[in-house]
Amino acid sequence: MRPTGEDDMSQSEEAWSGRLGFILAAIGSAIGLGNIWRFAYVAGENGGAVFLLVYAVCVLLIGLPVLISEFVLGHRARGDLLQAFRASGASRAWSGIGVLAILVAFLILSYYSVIAGWACRYFWVYLTGHLPSLPRETLPAAFEAFIADPIAPVAWHALFMGLSAIVVTAGVARGIERASRVLMPLLAVMVILLAGYALSLPGAEKGLAFLFTPDWSALRTPRLYIVALGQTFFSLGVAMGVMIVYAGYMRSRARFGSAALTIAASDTLFAIIVGMAIFPIVFAFGMDPAYGAALAFVTLPQVFSIMPGGAWIGTAFFFLLSAAALTSAVSLLEVPVAAARRAGVPRVPATLGLALLAFLAGVPSALGSGTWSAVRIAGKGILEAVDYAASSILLPVVGLAVVLYTGWVLPRAEALRECGLPPRWADVWLAMVRYVAPLAMVVFLLTSALG
Ligand code: PHE
């Protein structure tokens, strides 16, 4: 236990150990289920290479400017989400965006932890050798039975939320930063080894072609654009306050431009290398890449069960998935915790209380595939409906508000000074924030809505 005196430490005293700690924690937040589970399935369903291309354009034109904007807002307001949207002369309605961001982070955490719980459970069954002993044909049914169980998914969800709470109670530098310092390099090594192995399989070229040779006709699918936009926000971890809060723990003004570039590049590269691990394996064993959300939990285990050394690869893969999810969930939990601390609640009770609430909020998602499968919201199951509302509706709204506020409400001189970019690049960034990013977002949203 930590001495209780430190719980009362004021928010401004909590800080990263330095610039590297900040960048690693931000990368830890960015790299998560989104890069492995979500990227693989949305890329699989939306044409592979063409999706990757549109996604890369989204990261450059929208993701990066938004990321730098959040750093600017966060650093200026010392991580206070309500202050972040209060410039002199700005309408008070803007602070509603801060409240919305806290809500979105909480909402995403509630079901993120459910899926992370599935990943932990798969790690456990691989580690203990239960899954590899099942015949391949029974794996889809085994997954369905697990997620439909009235107790198991809730229990794993509780376990994962508990782990996240433990890291967050330990504090910014000693909990969050330390977890990222240990786990991020480990993940990088593991995913490179996994990709190296996948590429050595006979038939791997087909997987590479799927990921890197575009079929241009897929560009005509309107859905592609909104999915790529949603994936950009989700994967970079922007538009829900995390990066605003994290930048607030930076004592001095960091070169936010290069920090954002490092974070966006690591996040994208990680997703691509994971793709280079997953798709060659999927194609080498003749599976369908467009299997949807169950790709990581059904298709891959089927492949692991027939490939040599599959039990080990499976264990490694699900460790990767669980650990990456942990550093992301921690960042989501830190958003409401930071807000509660500002209201005077010490870190430990704030973390435990909010983790408990997020756990409860996630229970319907955990039960949505079984006990409560009769509940449909707009034709979707509970988990899918919450994911859709959060990532496809609320994230673009908050993201748009962030750039409009930074570009048009925050005094220009302040934005240019805070971003820490060399003058010429600072102008380019501000032009992107003012015109390119909002326009691109609106065009993408309309293309998908009207298509
Ligand atoms: N970026 C994380 C991922 O790719 C998810 C996340 C979203 C984390 C929002 C923090 C904030 O899985």
Boltz pocket constraint, residues with backbone or C-beta under 6 A from the ligand:
constraints:
  - pocket:
      binder: B
      contacts: [[A, 29], [A, 30], [A, 31], [A, 32], [A, 33], [A, 34], [A, 35], [A, 108], [A, 233], [A, 234], [A, 235], [A, 236], [A, 237], [A, 238], [A, 240], [A, 242], [A, 328], [A, 329], [A, 331], [A, 332]]
      max_distance: 6.0
